[in-house]
Amino acid sequence: MVLNLQLQSLDIFPSLKTLSLEGVRMNRTIIIQRWQNLTNLKELTLTDLSCTSNIIQDIGTLTSLEDLVIDGCDVDDNLTLHGFCELRKLQTLAIINSYWNASLPECFSELTSLKYLDISYNNFSGNISMFKNLRLLKYLDISSNNFFGDISMLKNLKLLEYLDLRSNKFSGDISYFMSLTSLRELWLSNNNIEIPSSLAPLFNLSKLQKLYADNNTTYNAETEMHSVDTPTFQLRSISLSCCGDGGSFPQSLNHQHDLRDVDLSNINFKGDQFPNWLLENNKKLETLNLVNSSLSGHFHLPSTSRRGLSRLDVSSNSLDGNIPNEIGAKLPSLLVLNMSNNFFGGGIPISIGDMISLKLLDFSNHRLSGGIPRHLPMGLFIFDVSNNQLFGDIPSSMESMSLLALDLSNNTLFGGIPRWMGTMSYLEVLLMANNHFEGPIPVEFCELNYSLKFLDLSANNLSGSLPSCFNSLSLTHVYLSRNKLEGPITSFFNSSGLVTLDLSNNHLIGNIPNWIGSLSTLSYLLINNNYFEGGIPVQLCELHLLRLIDVSSNNLSGTIPPCLMNTISNDSSRAYFDNSGYDGSIGSFYVDVPIKFTMKCISYFYKATVLTYLSGIDLSCNKLTGEIPHQFQHYRDIIVLNFSHNSLIGPIPPTLADLSQIESLDLSHNHLSGNIPSQLLGLHFLSFFSVAYNNLSGITPQMTGQFATFEESSYLGNLFLCGEPLPKNCSIDGSSSSMPKNATDKGFIDMEFFYASFVGSYIVMPLCIAMVLYINPYWRQAWFYHVEAATMSCYYFVLDHILPKRFH
């Protein structure tokens, strides 16, 4: 009898044996007296409740309980479980998905009738010594908690059939489980347990079918002696991925013939030959993952087809030879085939087209040559053959494929980009960088406006203008750098989700469009090495997630908007760089397109994982004028600042010292004047600094801290700058020996004095001439004679050589 009634009515059922309360907010004033009347209750289930710790504690008064299930019940932080120790008849106890912060009391060891114990997905902590006396347990799940200590406490639970210790902090050796001969499933993932790759301590567990022990420590135990030489079990599933030195590939698996799922990824098997016998011996195999396992040799197919195999991943090893031509016939049911990052040569097998269920094919990072096969699977599909030596054009047969992601980058493919690509309505990721594609970007790409997220066509020979209709709302990352694109930016004005826009190294012209300020999620803007002109639009200041701005090597003029310094995001955690191209039930496809950026006078390619920590502004090699803005104090995360090769004037702002994280500061090749602020000595991470070729004066900063690492080249081209590391010594008063005594922080020339003396000279000189001519008549006569002679000479020169003859 199961009741789900109003709580006020429970006291009329003193003989109630089974009670289930779901989604009711429990209140102690209503419930507490009701527990006391339910003396015959044997089964209690509480699901999705919010209640106080007293209510949970008072469950201990239900001494007849045999089965107690508490699922998803919130309690306050003052929870104690000592009351549960009174439930001596309990055979089933499940406290799951409740995230209780508590420790299990030692008196739990008195619940000796327990056969089923599940306290997974909580925040229980402490050791597990209280379990050592629960010898009737057949099912024990304490996964996803904060338990710690040695697993030896479990060695006496010889009736256990299911043991789950995942995601705790346990340590110890797996040999403690030798005595658990009833075990069928053993789950140990995400702990610090030591597991020999041979699995020898478990050889006598004849009933063991599933072993999951990922993310522990795998070690080589080939020299250890054990009572049983070969395993007595027949495993169905084994997963030991990550980490450690496994020695030789475990030969114990050569005795297994009933395996369905195998994952031995990220274990160093020291260059052992690929275990082709795994495929040969296990005809029911469904999943085989041997990723990054230091395996070598050739990959061979089994003698007969394996129609049950759905996932095969042998990526990141040292396999060589050719991919077998008949792979499509022998493994026809594959959903996922990943053989990337090996040393396979030859061509892509044409039998791939026979894998009618294939959803992900990754043959990237090999030495594959030849063309792309004309016969490929037609379903929803991820196709990655990047970083090979493929050549030829894109076959028209791909038009009928339902592609989610296509990566052809870093090959030698050529021809135009097919117009039919615009009809691929499911396409989310298109990567074709570093090939020899030419011609325009097809206007048909505008039809991808609702699906395409990633577009990388960089480093090709694409020409023409950007299609004005290309304004995909779904676009997040666009890379079109290192092409021959021309004209103004007419695309992307509606792409409000853009995070990265890289149009660098093209032939683009016109102004930077004002609508760029509407791209509210833009974090990385690179339009350097083009022919843009006009000013830097103040609308850039509206992009509060910007981390990187590179507009260098253009023809930009005007002043630097002061608000631009307020644009760079001060919090790296705000940088949005979701590089998952596709993540679904068939696996994940990640995009990591590098961005080229100049830092410390060297251009690097930075990938996504580094870009989230990089921030900076590069305005170098333009025609910018005016002074450097002074607003830096709130933007300390800037790493790179490059204003070099412009026509900036005025002093170096002392507020640059507020950029406490800056590593590269380049103000060279401008017209800056005044002293170098001593406050810059506080920049403790600065590793590149240049103020060369300006009009700076005074003493160079002290050779301490990071400034002790900067050489003469950092200060060259400043005539009135002195001090180390320059060869010019300073005078006693701290000025250059060749510098005027009245030089100030405004420069080595006092401009007010210069203007006054200039005007005075033009007034005094004519007066002096007039006075001399008035006093001396002979000089006066000679003066007017020479003036008349010069006037006549000029007149006849113009008449003879400049005016046409008709004016003579």
C-alpha positions in Angstrom: 0.0 0.0 0.0 1.6 3.3 -1.2 0.0 6.6 0.0 0.6 10.1 -1.1 -1.9 12.0 1.1 -2.3 15.2 3.0 0.1 15.1 5.9 -2.7 15.9 8.4 -4.4 12.6 7.7 -1.4 10.3 8.3 -2.2 9.8 12.0 -5.2 7.7 11.1 -3.0 5.0 9.5 -1.0 3.6 12.4 -0.7 0.2 10.6 0.7 1.9 7.4 3.6 -0.2 6.1 4.6 1.8 2.9 4.8 5.6 2.6 5.9 7.7 -0.3 6.0 11.5 -0.1 7.0 13.4 -3.2 7.4 17.1 -3.9 5.8 18.1 -0.5 7.5 20.8 1.6 7.8 19.2 5.0 7.3 21.1 8.2 8.4 19.7 11.5 5.3 20.9 13.4 3.2 18.8 11.2 5.4 15.8 10.6 7.2 15.0 13.8 4.2 13.7 15.7 3.2 11.7 12.7 6.5 9.8 12.5 5.8 8.5 16.1 2.4 7.0 15.1 3.9 5.1 12.1 5.4 2.3 14.2 4.7 -0.4 11.6 6.2 1.5 8.7 8.6 -0.7 6.7 9.2 1.3 3.5 9.6 5.1 3.3 10.4 7.1 0.2 11.0 10.8 0.3 11.6 12.5 -3.1 12.3 16.1 -4.1 11.5 17.6 -0.6 12.8 20.6 1.4 12.9 19.8 5.1 14.8 20.5 8.3 17.6 18.4 9.7 15.4 17.5 12.7 12.9 15.8 10.4 15.6 13.7 8.9 17.1 12.9 12.4 13.7 11.8 13.7 13.4 9.2 11.0 15.4 7.1 13.5 12.2 6.7 15.5 10.8 4.4 12.7 12.5 1.4 14.1 10.6 -1.1 11.9 11.9 0.4 8.7 13.5 -2.0 6.3 13.7 0.2 3.1 14.5 3.9 3.2 15.0 6.0 0.1 15.7 9.7 0.2 16.2 11.2 -3.3 16.8 14.9 -3.9 15.9 16.3 -0.5 17.4 19.6 0.7 18.2 20.1 4.3 20.0 22.8 6.4 23.6 22.6 7.3 23.2 21.3 10.8 22.5 17.8 9.7 23.6 14.8 11.8 22.8 11.2 11.0 23.1 9.5 14.4 19.4 8.8 14.5 19.8 6.5 11.5 21.9 4.2 13.7 18.6 3.1 15.4 17.3 1.5 12.2 18.8 -1.9 12.9 16.3 -3.7 10.5 17.3 -1.6 7.5 18.2 -3.7 4.5 18.0 -1.0 1.9 19.3 2.6 2.4 19.5 5.1 -0.4 20.4 8.8 0.2 21.1 10.1 -3.3 21.2 13.4 -5.2 20.8 15.4 -2.0 24.2 16.9 -1.6 24.2 16.7 2.2 27.2 18.1 4.0 27.8 15.6 6.8 30.0 12.8 8.0 28.8 9.3 8.5 28.9 8.4 12.3 30.8 5.3 13.4 27.6 3.8 14.6 26.7 3.1 11.0 28.7 0.0 11.5 25.8 -1.3 13.6 23.5 -1.4 10.6 24.6 -5.0 10.0 21.3 -6.0 8.1 22.1 -3.7 5.2 22.3 -5.4 1.8 21.9 -2.4 -0.4 23.6 1.0 0.4 23.6 3.9 -2.0 24.7 7.3 -0.8 26.0 8.7 -4.1 26.0 12.3 -5.2 26.2 14.0 -1.8 28.9 15.9 0.0 29.7 13.2 2.6 33.2 13.3 3.9 35.6 11.4 6.2 36.9 7.8 6.0 34.8 4.7 5.5 35.9 2.6 8.5 32.2 2.2 9.5 31.6 0.0 6.5 34.0 -2.8 7.4 31.3 -4.6 9.5 28.5 -4.5 6.9 29.3 -7.9 5.7 25.9 -8.6 4.2 26.3 -5.8 1.6 25.8 -6.9 -2.0 25.5 -3.4 -3.4 27.6 -0.4 -2.3 27.6 2.9 -4.1 29.3 5.9 -2.4 30.4 7.7 -5.6 30.6 11.5 -6.0 31.3 12.4 -2.4 34.4 13.6 -0.5 35.4 10.4 1.2 39.1 9.7 1.6 41.5 7.2 3.1 42.6 3.7 2.3 40.3 1.2 0.5 41.5 -1.7 2.6 38.4 -1.2 4.8 36.4 -2.9 2.2 38.3 -6.2 1.9 36.0 -8.1 4.2 32.8 -7.4 2.2 32.9 -10.7 0.4 29.3 -10.7 -0.7 29.6 -7.5 -2.7 28.5 -7.8 -6.3 28.5 -4.1 -7.1 31.0 -1.6 -5.8 31.2 2.0 -6.9 33.8 4.3 -5.4 34.0 6.9 -8.3 34.9 10.5 -7.8 36.2 10.5 -4.2 39.8 10.8 -2.8 40.6 7.2 -2.1 44.1 5.7 -2.2 45.7 2.4 -1.9 46.3 -0.7 -4.1 43.7 -2.6 -6.0 45.1 -5.8 -4.5 42.8 -5.2 -1.5 39.9 -6.4 -3.7 41.4 -9.9 -4.2 39.0 -11.3 -1.6 35.8 -9.8 -3.2 35.1 -12.9 -5.2 31.4 -12.1 -5.8 32.1 -8.9 -7.6 30.5 -8.4 -11.0 31.0 -4.6 -11.4 33.8 -2.5 -10.0 33.8 1.3 -10.5 36.9 3.2 -9.3 37.2 6.2 -11.6 38.6 9.5 -10.4 40.5 8.6 -7.3 44.2 8.0 -6.4 44.1 4.2 -6.5 47.1 2.3 -7.9 46.2 -0.2 -10.6 48.7 -2.5 -12.3 48.1 -2.6 -16.1 48.3 -6.4 -16.0 45.2 -6.5 -13.7 46.8 -9.6 -12.0 45.4 -8.9 -8.5 41.9 -9.3 -9.9 42.6 -12.6 -11.8 40.7 -14.7 -9.3 37.5 -12.6 -9.5 35.8 -15.1 -11.8 32.4 -13.2 -11.8 33.9 -9.8 -12.7 32.3 -8.4 -15.9 32.8 -4.6 -15.7 35.9 -2.7 -14.6 35.9 1.1 -14.8 39.0 2.7 -13.3 39.7 5.8 -15.3 41.8 8.7 -13.9 43.7 6.7 -11.3 47.4 5.7 -11.5 48.2 2.8 -13.8 51.6 1.2 -13.3 53.8 -1.5 -14.8 53.7 -4.6 -12.6 55.2 -7.2 -14.9 57.7 -8.4 -12.3 55.1 -9.0 -9.5 54.2 -12.6 -8.7 50.6 -13.7 -8.2 48.9 -17.0 -7.3 46.8 -17.0 -10.5 48.7 -16.6 -13.8 45.7 -16.1 -16.1 42.5 -14.3 -15.5 39.5 -16.4 -14.5 37.1 -13.6 -15.5 35.6 -12.8 -18.9 35.2 -9.0 -19.0 32.5 -7.2 -21.0 33.8 -3.7 -20.3 37.1 -2.3 -19.2 38.2 1.3 -18.9 41.6 2.3 -17.5 42.2 5.6 -19.4 44.7 8.1 -17.9 47.3 7.9 -16.6 50.7 6.4 -16.0 53.3 4.0 -17.4 51.7 0.8 -18.3 54.7 -1.1 -19.5 53.7 -3.6 -22.1 50.2 -3.8 -23.4 48.3 -6.1 -21.0 48.4 -9.6 -22.4 45.7 -10.7 -20.0 43.3 -9.2 -22.4 44.4 -11.8 -25.0 42.3 -14.2 -22.9 39.2 -12.2 -23.3 36.6 -13.1 -25.9 33.5 -11.4 -24.7 34.5 -7.8 -24.6 32.1 -5.1 -25.6 33.7 -1.9 -24.5 37.5 -1.2 -24.2 39.1 2.1 -23.3 42.9 2.0 -22.5 43.6 5.6 -23.6 46.4 7.8 -22.3 48.5 5.0 -20.9 52.1 4.8 -22.0 52.6 1.3 -23.4 56.2 2.1 -24.5 55.7 1.7 -28.2 54.2 -1.7 -28.2 52.7 -3.1 -31.4 49.1 -2.3 -31.9 47.0 -5.2 -30.4 45.2 -6.3 -33.6 44.2 -9.4 -31.7 41.7 -7.4 -29.7 39.6 -6.9 -32.8 40.2 -10.5 -33.9 39.3 -12.2 -30.6 36.2 -10.2 -29.6 33.4 -10.5 -32.2 30.9 -8.7 -29.9 33.1 -5.6 -29.6 31.2 -2.3 -29.7 33.7 0.3 -28.6 37.5 0.4 -28.9 39.4 3.5 -27.6 43.2 3.3 -27.6 43.9 7.1 -27.8 47.4 8.3 -27.0 48.6 5.0 -25.8 52.1 5.0 -27.4 51.3 2.2 -29.8 53.1 1.6 -33.0 53.1 -0.7 -36.1 50.4 -1.3 -38.6 46.7 -1.4 -38.2 45.2 -4.6 -39.4 41.5 -5.5 -39.8 39.9 -8.7 -38.4 39.5 -11.7 -40.7 35.7 -11.3 -40.7 33.5 -8.2 -40.5 32.6 -6.7 -37.1 29.1 -5.4 -37.6 28.7 -4.6 -33.9 31.6 -2.2 -33.7 30.2 1.4 -33.6 33.2 3.4 -32.3 36.9 3.0 -33.1 39.4 5.6 -31.9 43.1 4.9 -32.2 44.2 8.6 -32.6 47.4 10.1 -31.3 49.7 7.0 -31.6 52.6 6.1 -33.9 50.8 3.9 -36.3 52.1 3.8 -39.8 51.5 2.1 -43.2 48.3 2.6 -45.1 44.8 2.7 -43.8 43.4 -0.7 -45.0 41.4 -0.3 -48.3 38.7 -2.7 -47.1 38.0 -0.9 -43.8 34.5 0.1 -45.0 33.6 -3.6 -45.7 35.0 -5.0 -42.5 33.7 -2.3 -40.2 30.5 -1.3 -41.9 28.5 -0.2 -38.8 30.9 2.4 -37.4 29.4 5.7 -36.1 32.8 7.2 -35.1 36.1 6.5 -36.8 39.0 8.5 -35.5 42.5 7.6 -36.7 44.0 11.1 -36.5 47.5 12.0 -35.4 49.4 9.0 -36.6 51.7 8.4 -39.5 49.4 6.8 -42.1 50.3 7.3 -45.7 48.6 6.5 -49.0 45.1 7.6 -50.0 41.8 7.8 -48.2 40.1 4.4 -48.8 37.2 4.6 -51.2 35.4 2.0 -49.1 34.7 4.7 -46.5 31.6 5.4 -48.5 30.2 2.0 -47.5 30.0 3.0 -43.9 26.4 4.2 -44.2 26.0 4.9 -40.5 29.2 6.9 -40.1 28.8 10.2 -38.3 32.3 11.3 -37.6 35.4 10.6 -39.7 38.7 12.1 -38.5 41.8 11.3 -40.7 43.6 14.5 -39.8 47.3 14.9 -39.2 48.8 12.2 -41.4 50.7 11.9 -44.6 47.7 11.1 -46.7 47.9 12.0 -50.4 45.7 11.9 -53.4 42.3 13.4 -53.7 39.1 13.4 -51.7 37.1 10.3 -52.6 34.0 10.8 -54.7 32.1 8.2 -52.7 31.4 9.3 -49.1 28.7 8.7 -46.5 25.6 10.8 -47.0 24.1 11.1 -43.4 24.6 14.0 -41.0 28.4 13.9 -40.9 31.6 15.4 -39.5 34.5 15.1 -41.9 38.1 16.1 -40.9 41.0 15.4 -43.2 43.1 18.4 -42.3 46.9 18.6 -42.1 47.6 16.1 -44.8 49.0 16.2 -48.4 45.7 16.0 -50.2 45.4 17.7 -53.6 42.8 18.4 -56.3 39.5 20.1 -56.1 36.5 19.5 -53.9 34.4 16.8 -55.5 30.9 17.7 -56.5 29.6 14.5 -55.0 29.9 16.2 -51.6 27.0 18.4 -52.5 24.5 15.7 -51.4 26.2 15.1 -48.0 24.5 16.4 -44.9 27.6 17.9 -43.4 27.7 19.4 -39.9 31.4 20.1 -40.0 34.0 20.1 -42.8 37.7 20.6 -42.1 40.0 20.5 -45.2 42.6 22.9 -43.9 46.3 22.6 -44.3 46.4 20.6 -47.6 47.2 21.5 -51.2 43.7 21.6 -52.5 43.0 24.1 -55.3 40.2 25.5 -57.5 37.4 27.7 -56.6 35.1 27.3 -53.6 32.1 25.5 -54.9 28.9 27.5 -55.1 26.8 24.5 -54.0 28.4 24.8 -50.5 25.8 27.4 -49.8 23.1 24.8 -50.0 24.5 22.8 -47.0 21.8 23.9 -44.6 23.2 22.0 -41.6 26.7 23.2 -41.9 28.0 24.7 -38.7 31.8 24.5 -39.1 33.7 25.2 -42.4 37.5 25.2 -42.2 39.5 25.3 -45.4 42.6 27.4 -44.4 46.1 27.0 -45.9 45.2 25.7 -49.3 45.3 27.1 -52.8 41.7 28.0 -53.2 41.1 31.1 -55.4 38.4 33.3 -56.8 35.7 35.0 -54.8 33.7 33.9 -51.8 30.5 32.6 -53.3 27.5 34.8 -52.8 25.6 31.5 -52.1 27.3 31.5 -48.7 24.6 34.0 -47.7 22.2 31.0 -47.6 24.2 29.7 -44.5 23.1 32.7 -42.4 21.2 30.5 -40.0 23.5 27.6 -39.4 27.2 28.5 -39.9 29.2 29.3 -36.7 32.8 28.9 -37.6 34.3 30.0 -40.9 38.0 29.8 -41.7 39.2 30.5 -45.2 42.5 32.1 -44.2 45.8 31.7 -46.1 44.4 31.1 -49.6 44.3 33.2 -52.8 40.7 34.4 -52.4 40.0 37.7 -54.2 37.0 40.0 -54.8 34.9 41.7 -52.2 33.1 40.4 -49.2 29.4 39.4 -50.1 27.3 42.2 -48.6 24.5 39.7 -47.9 26.8 37.6 -45.7 25.4 38.5 -42.2 24.9 35.2 -40.5 23.2 35.6 -37.1 24.8 32.4 -36.0 28.4 33.2 -36.8 30.8 33.3 -33.8 34.2 33.1 -35.4 35.4 34.4 -38.8 38.9 34.0 -40.1 39.6 35.4 -43.6 43.2 36.6 -43.1 46.1 36.3 -45.6 44.0 36.4 -48.8 43.6 39.1 -51.5 40.1 40.3 -50.5 39.4 43.9 -51.5 36.9 46.7 -51.1 35.2 47.9 -48.0 33.8 45.8 -45.1 30.2 45.3 -46.2 29.5 42.0 -44.4 28.8 41.0 -40.8 26.8 44.1 -39.7 24.0 41.8 -38.5 26.3 39.1 -37.0 25.6 40.2 -33.4 27.1 36.9 -32.0 30.6 37.4 -33.4 33.4 36.7 -31.0 36.4 36.7 -33.4 36.7 38.7 -36.6 40.1 38.3 -38.4 40.3 40.1 -41.7 44.0 40.9 -41.5 46.5 40.8 -44.4 44.1 41.6 -47.2 43.6 44.5 -49.6 40.5 46.0 -47.8 39.9 49.7 -48.1 37.6 52.4 -46.7 36.8 53.4 -43.2 36.4 51.1 -40.2 32.5 50.9 -40.2 30.7 52.6 -37.3 28.3 49.6 -37.0 31.1 47.6 -35.6 30.0 48.9 -32.2 26.9 46.8 -32.5 28.8 43.5 -32.3 28.3 43.3 -28.6 30.1 40.0 -28.0 33.2 40.8 -30.1 36.3 39.9 -28.2 39.0 39.6 -30.9 39.2 42.2 -33.7 42.1 41.9 -36.2 42.0 44.1 -39.3 45.8 44.9 -39.5 47.8 45.0 -42.8 45.1 46.4 -45.0 44.5 49.9 -46.5 41.9 51.3 -44.1 41.9 55.0 -43.6 40.1 57.7 -41.6 39.9 57.7 -37.8 39.5 55.0 -35.2 35.7 55.0 -34.7 34.6 55.8 -31.1 31.9 53.1 -31.5 34.7 50.6 -30.7 34.4 51.9 -27.2 31.0 50.2 -27.0 32.5 46.7 -27.2 33.0 45.9 -23.5 34.1 42.3 -24.1 37.1 43.2 -26.4 40.3 41.5 -25.4 42.4 42.1 -28.5 42.4 45.0 -31.0 44.9 45.0 -33.9 44.5 47.7 -36.5 48.2 48.1 -37.2 49.7 48.7 -40.7 46.9 50.7 -42.2 46.5 54.4 -43.1 44.5 55.4 -40.1 44.7 59.0 -39.0 43.4 61.3 -36.3 43.8 60.9 -32.6 43.4 57.8 -30.3 40.0 57.9 -28.7 40.5 58.2 -25.0 37.6 55.8 -24.4 39.5 53.0 -26.3 41.6 52.4 -23.2 38.3 51.8 -21.4 37.3 49.1 -23.9 39.7 46.3 -23.2 38.0 43.9 -20.7 39.7 43.8 -17.4 38.5 40.3 -16.6 39.9 37.4 -18.5 37.0 35.2 -17.4 34.7 37.5 -19.4 36.5 36.5 -22.6 34.1 34.3 -24.5 35.9 31.8 -26.7 33.7 28.7 -27.1 35.8 26.6 -29.4 33.5 23.6 -29.5 32.5 23.3 -33.2 30.1 20.4 -32.5 29.3 18.5 -29.3 26.7 15.8 -29.4 25.8 12.2 -28.9 28.3 11.0 -31.6 31.3 12.8 -30.1 32.9 16.1 -30.1 34.6 18.2 -32.7 36.8 21.0 -31.5 38.0 24.0 -33.4 41.3 25.7 -32.4 42.1 28.2 -35.1 45.2 30.3 -34.3 45.3 34.1 -34.5 48.5 35.9 -35.5 49.4 38.7 -33.2 52.7 40.7 -32.6 54.0 40.7 -29.1 57.5 41.7 -27.9 58.3 42.6 -31.5 57.8 39.0 -32.7 54.6 37.7 -34.4 53.2 34.5 -32.9 50.2 32.4 -33.7 48.1 32.1 -30.6 45.4 29.3 -30.2 42.2 29.6 -28.3 43.5 28.3 -24.9 46.1 31.0 -24.8 44.0 33.8 -26.3 41.7 33.8 -23.3 44.7 35.1 -21.2 46.0 37.6 -23.8 44.8 41.1 -24.1 46.2 44.1 -25.9 46.0 47.0 -28.3 48.1 47.3 -31.4 47.8 50.7 -33.3 51.3 50.7 -34.8 52.3 51.7 -38.3 49.5 54.2 -39.0 49.4 58.0 -39.1 47.9 58.7 -35.7 48.5 62.1 -34.1 47.8 63.8 -30.8 48.8 62.6 -27.3 48.6 59.2 -25.7 45.4 59.0 -23.6 45.9 58.9 -19.9 43.1 56.6 -18.8 44.7 53.3 -17.8 44.2 53.0 -14.0 41.2 50.5 -14.3 42.6 48.2 -17.0 45.5 46.4 -15.4 45.1 43.2 -17.4 46.5 44.6 -20.7 49.4 42.5 -21.7 50.5 44.2 -25.0 50.4 47.9 -25.9 51.9 49.0 -29.2 51.6 52.6 -30.4 54.9 52.6 -32.4 55.4 54.1 -35.9 52.9 56.9 -35.7 53.1 60.7 -35.2 52.1 60.9 -31.5 53.3 63.9 -29.5 53.4 65.0 -25.9 54.8 63.2 -22.8 54.6 59.5 -21.9 51.7 59.3 -19.4 52.9 58.2 -15.9 49.5 56.3 -15.7 51.0 53.6 -17.9 52.5 52.4 -14.6 48.9 51.3 -13.7 49.1 48.5 -16.3 50.5 46.1 -13.7 50.3 43.0 -15.9 51.8 44.5 -19.1 54.6 42.5 -20.7 55.2 44.4 -24.0 55.2 48.2 -24.3 56.3 49.8 -27.6 56.1 53.6 -28.1 59.0 53.8 -30.5 59.1 55.9 -33.7 56.9 58.8 -32.6 57.5 62.4 -31.6 57.1 62.0 -27.9 58.9 64.5 -25.6 59.7 65.0 -22.0 61.2 62.5 -19.5 60.6 58.8 -19.2 58.3 58.5 -16.1 60.1 56.8 -13.2 56.8 55.2 -12.2 57.3 52.7 -15.0 59.9 51.0 -12.8 56.9 49.4 -11.0 56.0 47.3 -14.0 57.4 43.9 -12.8 56.2 41.8 -15.7 57.5 44.0 -18.5 59.8 42.0 -20.8 59.8 44.2 -23.9 60.2 48.0 -23.8 61.0 50.5 -26.5 60.8 54.3 -26.7 63.4 54.5 -29.4 63.4 57.3 -32.0 61.4 60.0 -30.2 62.3 63.4 -28.8 62.7 62.3 -25.2 65.1 63.9 -22.8 66.5 63.5 -19.3 67.8 60.4 -17.6 66.9 56.8 -18.6 65.1 54.8 -15.8 67.3 53.1 -13.2 68.7 49.8 -14.2 66.7 47.8 -11.6 64.1 45.2 -11.8 62.9 44.5 -15.4 64.6 47.7 -16.6 67.9 46.0 -15.9 67.2 43.7 -18.9 66.6 46.4 -21.5 69.5 47.2 -23.8 70.6 50.4 -25.7 68.2 49.6 -28.5 65.2 50.4 -26.3 66.3 54.1 -26.1 68.1 54.8 -29.4 67.3 57.9 -31.5 66.6 60.2 -28.6 69.3 62.9 -28.9 68.9 64.4 -25.5 68.4 61.2 -23.5 71.3 60.1 -21.3 72.3 57.4 -18.8 72.7 53.6 -18.9 72.5 51.6 -21.1 73.2 54.6 -23.5 76.8 55.5 -24.0 76.0 59.2 -23.3 76.7 60.2 -19.7 74.6 62.6 -17.8 76.0 65.8 -16.1 76.0 66.1 -12.3 72.6 67.8 -12.3 71.1 64.9 -14.2 70.9 66.4 -17.6 72.7 65.4 -20.8 76.0 67.2 -21.2 74.9 68.4 -24.7 71.5 69.5 -23.4 70.6 73.2 -22.7 70.5 74.0 -19.1 67.0 75.3 -19.3 65.5 72.1 -20.8 62.3 71.1 -19.0 60.0 68.1 -18.9 58.3 69.5 -21.9 61.3 68.8 -24.1 64.9 69.9 -24.7 63.6 73.1 -26.3 61.5 75.6 -24.2 58.9 76.3 -26.9 57.5 79.5 -25.2 61.0 81.0 -25.2 61.5 79.8 -28.8 58.4 81.5 -30.1 59.1 84.8 -28.2 62.7 84.9 -29.5 61.5 84.1 -33.0 59.0 87.1 -33.1 61.5 89.4 -31.4 64.1 88.7 -34.1 61.7 89.6 -36.9 61.0 92.9 -35.2 64.5 93.9 -34.2 66.2 93.0 -37.5 64.3 95.5 -39.7 64.7 98.2 -37.1 68.5 97.7 -37.1 68.7 97.9 -40.9 66.6 101.1 -41.0 68.8 102.8 -38.3 72.1 101.9 -40.2 70.8 103.3 -43.5 69.6 106.5 -41.8 73.0 107.2 -40.2 75.3 106.3 -43.2 74.3 108.0 -46.5 76.8 106.0 -48.5 75.4 102.7 -47.4 71.9 104.1 -47.9 72.7 104.9 -51.6 74.4 101.5 -52.2 71.3 99.8 -50.6 68.8 101.4 -52.9 71.1 100.8 -55.9 71.3 97.1 -55.3 67.5 96.9 -54.6 66.8 98.6 -57.9 69.3 96.3 -59.8 67.8 93.2 -58.3 64.3 94.3 -59.2 65.1 95.0 -62.8 66.9 91.6 -63.2 63.9 89.8 -61.9 61.6 91.7 -64.3 63.6 90.9 -67.4 64.0 87.2 -66.4 60.3 86.8 -66.1 59.7 88.7 -69.4 62.2 86.6 -71.4 61.7 83.1 -69.9 58.3 82.8 -68.3 55.7 85.0 -70.0 54.5 84.0 -73.6 55.7 86.2 -76.4 52.2 87.6 -77.0 52.6 89.5 -73.7 56.0 91.1 -74.7 
